[in-house]
Amino acid sequence: MALQMQNSKTWKIDDNVHADDLKTADPNDPLNWPQWYKHYMATVISIAMMMCNFLAAGPFIAMVNITMDFFPGAHPAKNPRLFGSSVAKVAYFFTTTALLQGVGNFIWVPVANKYGRRPIYVLSYLIYFATAIWLSFEHSYGGFLAGRILMGFGAGAAETVAPITIADIYFLHERGTVMAFYSSFLSVGAAVGLVISGLITIHHHWRVIFQVASALIGLVHLFAIFAFPETAYTRNSSLGESKTDSSAGSGSSSDATSSSEKVEKNFALSDPKKDAEKATTSSHIPPKNTYLQTLKVFHGTFTSESLAKLVLRPLGLICLPPVLWVALVEAATIGFLVAMTSNVEVAFERTYHFESYQVGLCFVAAIIGSLVGIPVGGKFGDKVADWFTRRNEGIRNPEMRLPAMIPAMITAPLGLVLFVNFAIVQGTNIALVYVIDAYRPVAGEVTLAVMGFKSLFGFLLSFYTNTWVTQSGYLNAYGTMGAISAAVLLCWIPLYIWGKQVRHATWHWRIVRYVDWSDDREVGE
């Protein structure tokens, strides 16, 4: 958010000026796109997020029927011992998908940072669409498992590339609200998949779930091909100038200043009107791309950094305390929910004798909670950050968003047990936007580090969930998960107090020095 000087010493937020210091005069700059078009892009992204998790979680609801299909004779009443061992094998269909959704992004995100977002959306959704059709007809256990693994690789790309896209087209003060929609629809996707899948099983075979999903995924893929342009855009370090190819000039950052330091500095020193005039007079304004030009899948490279460095950077970023905390927040909320969901159909069938569709309807609460979490995780977070910014004489620190974690800290443990996703959407969004604000130029690698850790945690936890529940009971196991999530969320307090000092100090750690980025990754914030 742009700032103006009220007097010689005091800076205040001007709500009528919206970060114009970041814009160029180029009509192809995503920051210059009309607001309605940005909202259209955000809508497509949200729908893509929803579909990413539709098949990742939806077929869970038919776990009993899937088990009996692949392992004849494994019946929960007639042969419970064989059924128990068979369920553990069928669970791999879902846990491996969740694992590849995270781990696969160690390939997708570096390529997206290097060659743009559009080719990743197009290729990844093609893989997702093809595997959905394949699994509609696959009957062998090995083939089905292979298909689910490949499906996870394709479906997971959009999950991590989407936050980069949002950061490409929205200004700093706008991202909280849009990211709330991202987080909500990511969560809604799993719940909608479970509800619809359960309803399908009333009158149809469980494989119809894949057939219905194939049609929906194919529709999203068409949007990606014909109505989703490239959002990556490279800027020079001087505001108002741009370049379309990173080979025009780049280099390693000579200092160890984090993105948030640059945000604070530019907020305090920029003059939006002068910068806009400079942009108009100092650079040639290119013509607006035609629709056919936007259909190009590849638009060149957007950074001179090597793919090797882009791949290795997340491994260093996860060592930074703010990034590690956000990864733990994701793991202690979404990771636990994935583990609990993998057990829910068997648990509810055994305890309440629910049919698959009845178990699915329990997740209507998750849909409602996710939607309610949008304003509290988005606009509320922005308002909290703005309020603390005004109290700090107009200087914004990423940590000023963290007090908005209070609702999630209170409701997350209860939400895990009742499958109400309000706290998961609200809390994870606040945390993710915070760390993206803190390390904006490497938002993709930060998101990758967070999501990759979450997926690994959820995958490992899935191996022990059934054993844990068997030994401790549902109440104790789920209650412990809730307590752990509350303890992790509570860590926003020390980060709010000492977060800025922690970010500055840890940036000089030897283990993370190599994650520093080149100048062509700067975004002018």
N, C-alpha and C positions, 0 to 999 in steps of 0.2 A: 504494500500500500504506500502510495506516495506521501511524502511529508512536506509541509511548508513551515517556514520560520515565522513564529508569532511575534517574537521580539528578538533581541540580540542573543538570547541565551536559551530560549525555550522552543522546542519543536513540537508540533501537534499534527495529528492525523487529519488530513482533509478528505472527507468522504466523497467529495466531488471529483477528486483526481485519483485515478486508478492505475498506478504504476506505469504511467506513460513513458517513464525513463527507460523501460525495457523494450519498447516497441521500436520497430524500424519503419521506414516508409515503403517497404516492399509489400505489395498486396498479397504475396504468397506466404508471408510470415504468419504462422498459425495464431500468433497473438493479435493479429489484425483481422482475423476472421470475424464476421458478424456474430453477435452473442447467440442468436437463434441457431446458427450453424454449429457453434460450439456445443450448445445444448443437444442438438441432434447427434453429434459425435459422442457425447457423454451417454446418450440413450442407447446408441448402438453398442458402445462399450459395456454398458450395464447388462444388456440382453446377452451379449457374448459371455460375460462373466456368469450369468445365471446358467447358461447352457453348458459351460465348462464343468460344472459340478452336477448337472442333471443326471448323467449316466455314471458319474463317479460314485454317487451315493444311492440313486434311485432304486436300482435292482436289489440293494440290501434288503428291501422290504419283503422280497420273495426268497429269502435265504433258505427257509425250510424246503420249499419246492425245488429250488435250484440244487440243493444238496441231494434230494431224492432222485432228481433227474440224472445227475452225473454219477451217483453211487447208488444203484438199485439195491434195495434191501436195507438201506440206512433210513429207518423210520423212527421218529422220536419216541413212539409208544411201544412198537414191537421190538426194536433193537436199539435201545438208547446208547449202548456202548459204541456200536459202529457209527451211529448217528453223530455222537460227540466228536469222534476222531475225524469223521468226514466233514463236519462243519468247519473244523480247523483248517482243512485243506481248501474248502470253498472260500474261506475268508481271504485267502491269497488273491482271489479275483479282485478284491476291493482294496486290500492294503497295498498291493503292488502298484495298482493304479494311482493311489494317493502318493506313494513314494515317487513314482516317475513324474507326477505332476510337479513335484518340487525339484527333483534332481535333474530332470530334463532341461530345466531352465538354465542350468550351468552351460548349456549350449545355446539355447534360444536367445538369452539376454545379451551376451557378448555380440552375437551376430546382429541383433536389433540395434545395439549401440553403434556398431560399425557400418551397417548397410541400411539401416532404417527400420521403421516399425511395420510398414505395409507388407513387405515380403514375408515377415514372420506370421502376421495374421492370416494371409492367404495360404501359405504352406501348412501351417499347423492345423488350421481348420479343415484343410483337405485331408490330412491324416486322420483327424478326428472323425470326419464324415465317412471315410472309407472303412475304418475299423468298426464303426457303428453298424454299417451294412454287413460287414463280414461276420460279426458276432451274432447277428440275427439268425444265421444259418449254421454256425459252428457247433458241433456236437461232441468233439473230443475234449477231454480235460486239458491236455497239453496245448492244443490249438487255441482253446478259449483263454487259457492263461497267457499265452503269447499275445493274443489279440488285446487283452486287457492291459498288458504292459505297454504295448505300442499305443493304445488309446490314451493312457496316462501321459505319455510323451507328447502327443499332439494336443490334448486338452489343456495341459498345464501352461502352455506358452502365453496365452492371453492373460492368465491370472497375474503374471509378473510384468508383462509388457504394458498392461493397461495403466498402472500408476505412472509410468514414464510418459505415456501418451497424454494423460491428464495434465502432467506437469508441462508438457510441450505447449498446450493450447490455453491453459488458464494461468492467470496471475497468482502470485503468492497468496493474496488475501481471499481468493476465490476457491482455492483448492480444497479447503476443509469440507465445504458443503458437497462438492462433486465427489470427493473421495468417500464421503459417507454413503453416497449412492453405490459406489463401487463395492465397498465393504458389505453393504446391505444385500446387494444382488448376488454377491459371491456366496453369502450365507443362504439367501432365499433359494438359490439354485439347488442346493442340496435338499432343502425342505420341500420345494415344489416337486423335485424329482421323486421324493419319497411318497408324497401325497398322490400324485398322478399315477405313479407306478402301482401303488396299492389299489387305486380304483380300477386300473386296467386288469389287475389279477382277479377281479370279481367274476368276469365273464370270459376272460381270455388267458391264453398261456403266457407265462412270464416273458417269453421271447418277443412278444408284441411290444413290450417296453422299449426294446432296441429299435423296432421298426418305426414306432411313433417318434422316438428321439432322432432317428436318422433324418426324417422329414424336417424336423425343426432345426437340426444342425445344418442341413443343406441350405435352408433358407438364410441362416446367419452367414453361411459361407458366400452366398450370392451377394449379400450386403457388403462383405469384406472385399469382394472382387470389384463390384460396380459402384459402390457408394461410400468407400472409406479411403480417403486420400492419405498420402504420406504426411506425418506430422513432425518428423525430425527436421530441424532447421538450425544451421550453424551460424553463429554470430562471432564477429571479431570482438576483441576485448574492448574496443571503443564503441560505445553505445551508438546505435543508429546505423551501423555498417553491418553488412552481412556477406557471407560467402556460401556458395553451394557445394564446395568441395574442400575438405579439410586439408588437401595438399597445398592450398594457397598459403598456408603458413601455420605452424603450430610449434609447440615446444613444451618442455616440462616446466611445471610451475616451480619457480625458484624459491618460493617461501612455503611454509607449512601451515598456511592459513586455511581454516576450514571454510566451507561455503557460508555458514552462518555469520562468520566474521565479515565476509564480503557483503552479505545482506544488510547487516547492521550499518556498515560503512556507507553503502550506497543509499540506504534509506535517509541517512542523516545529511548527505552531501549533494544529492542529485537535485537538479532543477528541471522538472518535466518539460516545461515550455521551451527552455533553451535547448534541451536535448532533442525535442521534436523538430525544432528549427534546424538544428545541426544535421539531423537525419535527412531532412528534405534537401538541404543545400550541398552536403558533402558527398553524397553518393548518387549514382544513377539509379533511377527507379525502374526496375524491370517490369515488363507487362505481366498481367495476371495470366496464370496457366489456364489453358482451355480444359474442358472436361476430358477430352481424349488424352491430353498430357497427364492429367491426374491418374489415368488408368495404368500408367507405367508401373510395373511392379518394383523395379529397381531404379533408384535415383542417384546412384553413385555412393561414395563413402562419406561419412559424417564425422570421422575422427581419424587422425593419423596414428593413433595408438594401435599397437599390435593386438591381435586376437588373444595371444598368450597372456598379455598383461590384463586384458579385459576378463579373461577366464579366472585368473589367479586373484584379482582384486577382492572379490567377495570373501575369500578365505582370510584376508587380512582385516577387512571391515568388520567381520563378526567378532573380532577381538576388542573392538571399541565398545566401552560400556553402554552408551546409549543404544547402539545397534543390537548388542547382546540382550539388553533388557527388552526391547521390542520383540525380538525373536522369542524370548521366554514368554512374553505376554501372548503371542500367537500360539505358542505350544501349549500353554496352560489353559487356554480357552478353546480354540479351534481344535488343537491336537487332542485334548481330552474329549471333546464332543465327537470327533471322528471315532475314537476308541469306543466310546459308549454306544454310538450309533451302530457300529459293527456287531454289537451284541444285543441290540434292542429287540429285533424280531424274535429271536430265540427266547429271550427273557420274557417278553410279553405273552408269547404263545404258551410258555411253560407256566407262568404265574397267573395270567388272566384268561388264558385260552382264547386270545384274540386271533381273528383272521388277519391276513396280510393287510387288507384295506383298512381295518380298524387301527392297526398299528400306524399305518401311514397317516390317518386322520389326526393322530396325536401331534403330528408335526405342523398342523395348522397354527398352533401356538408359536412355533418357531418363525413362521412367515409373518405373523402379526408383530412379534417382538422385533424382527429385523426391520420392518417398515417403520415402526415407532422409533427405532434407534437412529434413523436417518437424520431428523432435525437435531436430536440431542448429540449425535456424534459429529455432525457437520456444522450447521449454523451456530449452535450453542458453543462449540469449540472455537469457532471464529470470533464470536462475541467475547468469550472469555479472554482470548489472546488480545483482542483489541482493547479491552478494558485495562488489562495489565500494561499494554503498550502506552496508553495515555498516562497511566500512573508513573511510567518510566520516561516521561517527557518525550514520548513519541518514538522511542528507540525500541525496535522489536527484537526479542530474543526467542528462539524456538521453544525454550522451556516455558514461555508464558501460556502455552496451550495446555500444559499438563494438569492444572487444577481441574480441568473438565473431566479428568479420570475418576472423580469422586463417585458419580452415579454407578459406573461400571464396577468399581471396587466394592460397592455395597451389594449390587444385584447379581454379579457374576456367579458366585457359588450357588445361589438359588436357581439361576438360569440353567446351569449345567444339569442339575437334577431334574428340572421340569421341562427341559428342551425348549426354553424360551430364549431366543437369540438376541434380546435387546442389549444386554451387557456385552455380548461378544461383538456385535456390530459397533456399538458405541465406543467401547474401550479400545478395541483393536484399531479402529479408524483414527482416534485421537493419537494413539501411540505411533501409528505408521506415518501420519501426516507430520508429526513432530520430527521423526528421524529423517524424513524426506526434506523438510525445511532446513534441518541442520547440515545435511550433506547433499544439497540439490544437484550439483553437476554430476554426481555419481548415483542419482536416484535409482537407476536401473540395478546397479550392483548392490545397493543397500537393500532394495526390495528382494532381490535374489537371495542375499544372505539370510534375510528374515524368513522368507517363504521356504527356502531350502532346508533351514534348520527345523522349521515347523513340520515339514513333511517327513524328515528323518525321525523326529521325535514321535510323531503319530504312528509311523510304520513300526518303530521299535516297541512302542507301547502296546500296539495291537497284539504282539506276541504274548503279552503277559496279562491282558485284560481278562480273558476267560479264566485263567488260573487264579488271578487276584480275586475275581468275583466268587469263584468256587470256594476259595479258602476263607475269605472275609465276609462274604455276603454282599448283596447289592448296596445296602444302606451304608456299610462301613467303607466299601470301595469308592462309591460315588461321593460320599461325604469327605473322604480324604482328598479326592480330586478337587472338590470345591474349596477346601482349606488351602491347598497348594496354590490354586489360582488366585485366591484373595491375597496370599502372602506376596506373590509376584506383582500383582497390581499395586500393592501398597508401596512398592519401591519408587513410584512416581514422586514421592515426597522428597527423598534425598536428591533425586535428579533435578527437581524444581529448585532446590536450594543451592546445590553445588554443580549442577549440570554444565553450566558454561565453563567453569574452571576445569571440570573433568574433560570436556571436549578439547580444550586448549592444551591441557597437559598430556593427554593420551595421544594427541596427534604427533608428538615427538618420540613416541615409543619406537624402538628399533624394529620391532616385529611388524609395525604397520606403515613404516616409511615408504615402502614400495607401492602403496596404494594411492599415493598422490597422483593427481591427474594432469593431463596436458592442458595448455591454454585453450585449445579448440573445444574443450568440454565445458568451458565457462558459459554461463547464460546471462550474465549481466545483472544478476540480482545482488 
